[in-house]
């Protein structure tokens, strides 16, 4: 039975057991069939019905977990065994480049940029030098194919929320030397928390009543779309999967070679945890089997144990290397009972809804000889907030053939820590508060809180803290050089 837990402690307390158990899988199936009758177009009905088969199966497993009270047995969890993790630096460096002819690259691209104040697809955001996430990804594949004389296709999994924005970006590459395939992941109905009935009243109901069910959906959607069969028919044997907002996730022939040599059917890239990663998923040993453990699966009383870098030292990057033949075998014969994670959301009318999601990495338990590869931090450069975006846009990184490279002129190997207050929460606010991105080559740490605005061509060095008290505003003049300084609300400069 898959792991399961509620999303947050506060929502656990508000859990209405009787309401949930009253909605059986049979009742949910009837409600979904009712939605199906609201579609008149045969093609639309067929596609919707295929999606809903998967949703019904997920809801049935979810209900079964609830009724049986299945919980994660924390005592059976331990850090990964020695043979379950491999150091990247110990991999064979002489890579067989012929393996690239058997490779396809898939980018998970279903997320919006709501956490950064963006209404559309996050991947369509301009990241650096006027280029979007998608522009950089396409340039990476173009360079790979041109320099290695290969034909690695780019596969982009969109959601119903990101498809239009994605097409706008990639259509300009239609005549370029890279093949781009797209497919939509599933669209599942949100469920009212009090009645456990689906939110949408028709199959075409407005978007807030539907959701894309996490990146774990990519496997079923890959098969349902026909893309899996297409790749296999073209002789592709390996698939490299990563999130579109991870700018460090580029094709590495060394890891591809290890996938082939080790005869592993699945590799997950993990990297050392930092203080900012304590809530991220990690690989664990569960009764001798390698599993992905996410925060949402952890019993409340063990959350601090999970977040401890002493207990679990690695972080799932969601960079995954998959044997496509093995994936097809599993889908055809065994199926995927991926671990279900429940998340709660609020509609505009204040009603609480839940959505059932899965994580792609939890598929690791189904593959033979699956293990983790501990990779350098440079392969995990996600842009999750405006602090991440500011760092990427700075001179700390340079773009080379679509890939980010650390600036050779930076005197330190470490990356600066940047912390911004809610005043910098959206991209628009970030742009309005920095006339130009400051020079940061010699920066160790930056904290900015309150109403602060930076002029042009500023230079930040060492540790810089700028804190405007409530009701005050700090304007950093053009050309300012701040080195080991605390700039407080009264505009006093204090040397650190």
Steps between C-alpha positions, in 0.01 A plus 500: 500500500647843413607751760241762586450792737314832509663815373539714813440456875236775512300335223526164670313638798217612272472160335139385483525122491133424456462728198799345328399141554143565383627568147597157375698431182172382348332833577798691361491286187135588448574870540781481246273314256248782543770751399570289194141545379553878482735454203346470155816480287603131456873575493478712813294230673759234418792705632312601813395141568861378477612760751218423737583127506831593661332742740247238610783256571687760704191594699426133568852444641468820701169385649645160580788662688250707698277210594786277606678779684822426314787711629869513448686284752780733598690226682556320169673803346875554498754692288591332168741208510849535355414318178187710447695822437793562264732803499509687171876543529542121503322448168688401186613815322541341155144524374378316190353783297303248292259479794385852412335357188276298733406797722200731521465794740172576677428823682220513756329826414159500664550764768391862520708778651241599760758502782683772306193699400485354149163408355625282214750220453809543712718365220402799281654744749808686382782370716819655368609710203144509367478121481229289660542162670375337180740700281793381707379139492464502121846658460649224719354225281596683181861524616503135607373380164729727299820437696446124547343435157201329654122531498374537856134606494359739758171391654302759696219394731258788543179533698169654398624810683836534322442359152415827322796693645734213421395480136556876459863460601597183317325571169784734404735198493295309243776527236794452740710181536305357792185288506251612762212278604231618739220326685258600772500333838172398660232739625336374819201643689554661837283355776305692763645420839168493687298281258785323315315559173664644186500880466426536128139476388588442137806368319558850363465674835738787580865427571500551876299182547766291323870443564805325345576207736873550554802382302437137594230510234760520224528122461132434433469812287810405303337170406148640449630769263678244282837668554643199685429271206634760258832528685540123520421463129780750427749285690510716812585297809570764763309802629648785702228677701532828688300806599499787254593749774818309595765679296772259611329194351693449177579175321808335653649214292683373809174427684348357183799267469454387861132426432606276212800334667328429831197351322291710732148574383469820699738760644409794721741789537528616859720769649614601846238681706543862604305698759261609227420144397375352826143457370600335174455133415774249576588139427456255787543131561167337586539137597786460255323677215594845372212750524444870452367667814323837474411732789128447439541129578669546838303454824473829686704380796796417272511812283807639680674164460429514128634855465823421683802498269666265746234233443448543126785678326389503138232685305306374200576729204225339289763435232408146397656257251260229382525191282205537263463128430480432872243777541282347229532158661388633837211699356378203297538230765507638853372856483608786722360532849689821572488642851206740531545839665194703591519878474239753613414820317244780538264608226412867454178446697698373798405136460773246571580249227750221480708374214676166482850508354793268443875561477693366201787380719275263694504272193852394603364204698376332179831480311779246514841609633366851562727724706598859565797695366638773726570786258666841546273785604545662161255248354226637724432868432122539533335841484222479759480864611627848421813455709596207275418710193716791620793265547462345155468842335814628670860475381550192719390298197562523128312334214692267272306314231184523710668370816584697810867510591656652814688820422874421483577839655321422827770451767293246699358159410194541721178663383374813683202469730221745411197569720229744394192611692144490368556840340692309230256211471385553142709538185344841436602617847850364449536685170370825646738490798818434301572750221774259396620177660790582736848360455529201736827329413641563848173456690462240777161588647220746419191567711253770398184576696240774467455776244846503340596608149837460330640744247702414194841330499519422871772268630431264791791330679537280803197506730241769423181554701253773406204532736238771460268532799125521446396835354851583380662462162865449415633599159847371414662761271634413155852361508498419872756252630380313810759276660433331835236758585177517695277776368219561747175695480661824617742479207798449731779293351636243746810298410463126569 
